[in-house]
Amino acid sequence: MIRTSYTYAAPDTLEEALSLVGQDGQQVLTGDQSLIGQLKQGIAQPQTLVSLRKIPGMANIDATAGDVQLGALVTYADLSRHSALAGIPALAEAVNTIQDPHLRNHSTIGGALYQGGPIHGPVLAVLAALDAEAVLATQAGEKRVAITELLQNGSSGLLTSGQLLKGVVVPLNQDVTCTYLPLEQLPGQHARKGIAVGFRRTAEGQADQTRLVVAGFTPFPARFDGVDGSVSQLQLEQTMATWLTTVPAGFQRHLIKVLINRALSTIGVS
């Protein structure tokens, strides 16, 4: 049941917002639909809701020669219409898994990192595979943290009290190839399970510095590192072993292995 009474705050500046997010019982509003479900289920029980909508720049998309910067309030609909997405085809593939107009217009970059959930899985997986960074504001100043550091083995995000997400920076690295492979669903269902794969090619043509990020099986995606052109099936099983304990045994684990093998085939690892 949704709590019937909240304190609502809509600060005009980043400094005002930071003074609020360090207090107990606060919940940042990112304009994301996922929070409504968490309130209904009692997962989120805040006393104060802090809106970021008045803070300048929070809904901006800024493209430079080296990266694309996405504000925390950027929706997937905003992103899908922006020309910057043409330079990040894997992110376009991930955004396209969200076909429902309501979800596209009410799911945000900030919601992905604050709330997580299956809707955001494909986008977060691609951001992690691309080595994107979250831009965090704190009382001590601004800092950047790799998206993968905010994904705690697929179980939860690591945005702590006193930190405010300003946005995400996606590097435009021509040396990195990235793609998102969705798991095909029944007609009419959203493809929220899939795998993002990012890698570089060596001079010998082997995949190097490969990142595999599985989405849709846990609240936040999980990334597997250390997978290269010489990886063995045994090494892969060992890498997966700890994380797979968070996924129900049986068909779900089988699907994950199918996705990983599909990704390895994509980069030429058998």
N, C-alpha and C positions, 0 to 999 in steps of 0.2 A: 504494500500500500504506500502511495506517495504521501510523504509528510505534508500536512496542510499549512504549515507556517514556516517561512524562511525569512531571513534577513537578506535583502538584495542590495548589492553595491555595484555601481557602474563608474569606476574611476576614470578621470580624464587623462591621466598621465601614467607612464610606466612606474614612476616612483610611488604614486599613490597605490597602484595595484600591488607592488612589492610589499608595501606595509601591511596589506591585507592577507596576502597568500602565506605569510609566515605565521599566521594565527591558527589555532586549533579550530577544527570544525568548518573550515572553508572549502569550497569547491569551485574551481575555475570553470566558467561557462565559455565554451569555444564555439557555440552555435551548432553543436553536433547532436544528431539524433540519438546516438548511443547512450547518452546520459539519461534520457527519459526512461529507457528500459531498465537501467541500473537503479533508478529511483523507485520504479514500480516494484522491482524485485527485492528492494531493501539492501542491495549491495552497496549503494552510495547513500549515506545518511548525513548530509551536511547540515550545518546550522546557518551558514552564510553562503550565498551564491555570488561569485565575483565575475561580472561580465567584462569582457575585453573590447567590446564593440566601439567604444569611444576613443580608444587609444590609437593614435595615428600610425599607419603603416601595417597594421595587423592583418589586413586583407589584401596586401599588395603582392604582385608577382613581378619580380625584377630580374631580367636576363642580362648577363654580361658575356664577354668573350670566354670567360672561364667557368662560370657557374650560373645556376638559376636559383634565386632565393624566393621561397614560398612563405608568406606570412601565416601565422597560426590559424587565422580565420578564413583562409582560402578554402573554398569548397571544391569538390571534385568537378562540379559543373563549371566553376570559374576556370579551373585548370584545363578542362577538356576543350574550352573555347580559346585558350591562349596559344599564340604562335610558338611560344617557347617549348611547348610539348613536342613539337616536331623534331627537336634535337634530342629528345629522350624517348625513343620508341618503346622501350620496355615499360616505362611509366605509363605511356599511353595505353599499352596492352592491359596493364593492371587496372587503370581507371575504367576501361571499357568493360571490365567484368561487372561493374555496377550499372545495371540497365534501368533500374527503377528511378524515374525522374525525381520523386520525393527524396530518395536517399542521396542522389547525386547533388541535389540542392541543399541538403541538410547534413552532409557528412564533410568534416573539415580535416585539414592536416593536423590541427591541434587536437581534435577529437581522437585521431588515430593514436597519438602518443599518450594522451591522458586517459582515455577509456579503453582503447584496444577493441577486441572483438572481431568476429569473422568478416564483417563488412570491410574493415580496414586491412585485413590480412594481406591481400595481394599488393596493395600500395606500400605497406611497411616492408614487405619482403623485397620488393624492388629497390626501395630506398636503402635497405641494408646491403643488398648486393652491389649497389653503386657506390658504397662507402659515403653515403650522405651523412651530414652532421646536423644535430639539433642545436639551435642557437638559444641559450638559456640566459636570462637576466637574473642576477642575484644582487643582494645588498652590496656585495664586494665588487660588482662589475659584471660585464658580459663574458661568457665563455662558450666554447663550442665542444660538444660531446658527440662522438660517433653514435649513430643510431643503434648500432649493434650493442653498444654498452648499455643502452636503455632497454634492451630486450633480455630479460633475465631467464635464459633457457626456456623461453616460450611461456613462462608462467605469469610474469607481471612486468609492468614498466617500472622504471626507477626514478621518475620525477618526484623529488622529495619536497617536503614543506620548505617554503622560502625560495623555491625556484619557479620561475615563470618562463614558459616557452614562448619565445618571440616568433620562431619560425624554423624552417629547415633549409639548408643549403645543399643543393645537388650539384656535384662537380660534373663538368662537361669534358670528360677525358676520352679523347679519340682512340687511345690505346686499349680501352676496356670495351669488351663486347658484353652486352647484357640482354637477356630475354626473359619473358615470363611465360611459363607453360601451365595453363589452367587444366585442372582435372575436369574432363567433360562430365556434365550433369544431365539429368533427364530434362526434356524440353520444358521450358517455363521456370526452371530452377536457376538460381544464381550460382555461377562458378566461383565459389569462395575458397575452394581448396586448390592448391597449385604449388609451383616451385619457381623461384627466381634463381637464375644462374648468371654469374658475372665472372669474367676471366680475361686474361691477357694471353696472347700467343707468343711463344718463344721463337727465336730464329729458326729452330728446328721444326716449328709447326705444332709443338705440344702446348696444351693448355697449362697456364701457370697462374699462381695466385688466385685460384678458383674459389668462389664463394657460392655455396648452395644454401638457399633460405626457403624453408618449408612454411607454407601459410595455410591456415584454416583448421588446424587440428588442436591448437591450444589458443588461449586468449591473445597471445602475442606470437609472432613467427619465431622460429628457431633457426640459427645460422650454423652451418658446419664449415669449419676452416681446415686448411691443410690438405685439401683435395687437389691433386695435380695429375699430370699425365701418366704417372707411374703408380697411382693408387691401386691397392689391391682390395678385393671384396672383403677380406678379413679386416683390413685397416678401417674400411668404411663402416663395417658392422661394429667395431670397437668404438669408433667415434660416435655412432648413433646410440650405443647401448644405454648410456645414462639418460639421455633426453627421452628415449622411447618409453621409459618407465612412467612418464607423465601422460602417455597416450594409452587409452584402453586397449588391452590385448585383442587380437583377432583381426577383423577386416580393416580397421583403421590403420594398424601398423603395416598391414600388407599394402595398402594404398600408398603410404609414405615411401615404402621401398620401391614401388612401381614408379613413383614420381622421380625419386633419386636416380634410378637406373635410366629413366627417360632423359633426365638432365645430363647424365654422364655420356649417353649416346650422342647428345647434341654437341658436346665438346670433344667427342672422339675418344672417350675413355670407355673401355669395355669391361 
